[in-house]
Amino acid sequence: MDARLFVIPASHPSVAAQLMLEHKGIAYKRTDLLPVISKGALRAVGFSGITVPALKIDGDKVQGSRQIARELDRLRPEPPLFPSDPEARAAVEEAERFGDEELQSPMRQILWWAIKRDKAPLRSYSEGAKLGLPISLAMKTAAPIVALSARFNEADDEHVRQGLAELPAMLKKVDDWIAAGVLGGEQLNAADFQIAPSIGLAMTLDDLRPAIEGRPAGDLAKRVVPDYPGHTPPILPAAWLEPLRSPAAA
């Protein structure tokens, strides 16, 4: 099976696709792209969309972590990414949808907001990446990419404060799915691979990690993606973090 995965380093949906390929035992080649520049690069190699992850596999092109999950199950049914029982599958698909449509964006916005204010941590998120140019040079020329990425992802004060306020409820939802057996089972599923990278990314921020580690959602992230690249020291305003410190958040 010939597979090439196009990613942005440390991108949580890209990590999800990598984990699913590894879960299936499918060997693949990885192409690292710079944010923003990735949009044109994907079009140049024949993809119709401009987002990662983007997978070329046996001549077919698939974009998006949820679409990739279904294509991988079609190409290699075992081990499955979705339960065979219809009710159990519906629960996994709802958790997967939540991870893609609700959890993913706030984590991305918080990180880009932080990096826009302090670009020093950006290098740590490129650990292991092969960008086609020295990392030191990429970091020196990163300012326009960071600014555009923050703009494209609406990583402004309003969205970041909203994401932080909603994070306790989202973490509780993940904890509840784990308690119900939808997530974190003996055999990981598509929703585990969808959700855990977003939580793993959040845990690279020192401001967020204390509110996540030690709870079931944090344990899931450490199980599924124990070595998430990147580290951002404290940077968020203390007042914005109050929702994470309240008794209800725990």
Residue pairs with C-beta under 8 A, 6 or more apart in sequence:
1 26
1 27
1 57
1 58
1 75
1 76
2 56
2 57
2 58
2 59
3 21
3 26
3 27
3 28
3 29
3 55
3 56
3 57
3 58
4 28
4 29
4 30
4 31
4 55
4 56
4 57
5 14
5 17
5 18
5 21
5 28
5 29
5 30
5 31
5 53
5 54
5 55
6 31
6 33
6 38
6 41
6 42
6 45
6 47
6 52
6 53
6 54
6 55
6 56
7 14
7 15
7 17
7 18
7 30
7 31
7 32
7 33
7 52
7 53
8 14
8 32
8 33
8 34
8 35
8 38
8 52
9 32
9 125
9 126
9 127
9 128
9 129
9 131
9 229
10 125
10 126
10 127
10 201
10 228
10 229
10 230
11 52
11 53
12 104
12 107
12 108
12 197
12 198
12 200
12 201
13 52
13 53
13 64
13 65
13 100
13 104
13 194
13 197
14 52
14 53
14 65
15 197
15 200
15 201
15 225
15 228
16 53
16 65
16 193
16 194
16 196
16 197
17 53
17 55
17 65
17 68
18 28
18 30
18 53
19 193
19 196
19 197
19 224
19 225
20 65
20 68
20 69
20 72
20 81
20 190
20 193
21 28
21 72
23 79
23 81
23 188
23 193
24 72
24 76
24 79
24 81
25 76
26 57
26 72
26 75
26 76
28 55
28 57
30 130
32 129
32 130
32 131
32 132
33 41
33 42
33 52
33 131
34 131
34 138
34 145
35 145
35 148
35 149
36 144
36 145
36 148
36 149
36 152
37 145
38 50
38 52
39 50
39 51
40 50
42 49
42 50
42 51
42 52
42 54
42 63
43 50
45 56
46 61
47 54
47 61
47 63
48 61
48 63
49 63
49 64
51 63
51 64
52 63
53 63
53 64
53 65
53 68
54 61
54 62
54 63
55 61
55 62
55 63
55 68
55 71
57 71
57 75
58 75
60 71
62 68
62 71
64 100
65 100
65 193
65 194
66 96
66 97
66 100
66 190
66 194
69 81
69 82
69 96
69 190
69 193
69 194
70 81
72 81
73 80
73 81
73 82
79 187
80 189
81 189
81 190
81 193
82 89
82 92
82 93
82 189
82 190
83 89
83 92
83 189
88 182
91 177
91 180
91 182
92 182
92 189
92 190
92 191
93 190
93 191
95 177
95 182
95 183
95 191
95 194
95 195
96 190
96 191
96 194
96 195
98 173
98 195
99 191
99 194
99 195
99 198
100 194
102 170
103 170
103 174
103 195
103 198
103 199
104 198
105 153
105 163
106 159
106 160
106 162
106 163
106 164
106 166
106 167
106 170
107 163
107 198
107 199
107 201
107 202
108 153
108 155
108 201
109 153
109 154
109 155
109 159
109 160
109 163
110 155
110 160
110 163
110 164
110 202
110 205
110 208
110 236
111 155
111 201
111 204
111 205
111 232
112 146
112 149
112 150
112 153
112 155
113 150
113 155
113 156
113 157
113 160
114 121
114 205
114 232
114 235
114 236
115 121
115 122
115 146
115 150
115 232
116 146
116 147
116 150
116 155
117 235
118 232
118 233
118 235
119 139
119 142
119 143
119 146
121 230
121 231
121 232
121 233
122 139
122 142
122 146
123 135
123 139
124 229
124 230
124 231
125 204
125 229
125 230
126 135
126 138
126 139
126 229
127 229
127 230
128 229
129 135
131 138
149 155
150 156
160 236
160 240
161 240
164 236
164 240
164 241
164 243
164 244
165 243
167 202
167 208
167 211
167 243
167 244
167 249
168 211
168 243
168 244
168 246
168 248
168 249
171 199
171 211
171 212
171 215
171 217
171 249
174 183
174 195
174 199
174 216
174 217
174 220
175 215
175 216
175 217
177 183
177 184
177 191
178 184
178 216
178 217
178 220
179 216
182 191
183 189
183 191
183 192
183 195
183 220
184 192
184 216
184 219
184 220
184 223
185 192
188 224
192 220
192 224
193 224
195 220
196 220
196 221
196 223
196 224
196 225
197 221
197 224
197 225
197 228
199 212
199 217
199 218
199 220
199 221
200 221
200 222
200 224
200 225
200 228
201 228
201 230
202 208
202 209
202 212
203 209
203 212
203 213
203 218
203 221
203 228
204 228
204 229
204 230
204 231
204 232
205 232
205 235
205 236
206 231
206 232
206 233
206 234
207 232
207 234
207 235
207 236
207 241
208 244
210 244
211 244
211 245
211 249
211 250
212 218
212 221
213 222
215 250
221 228
243 249
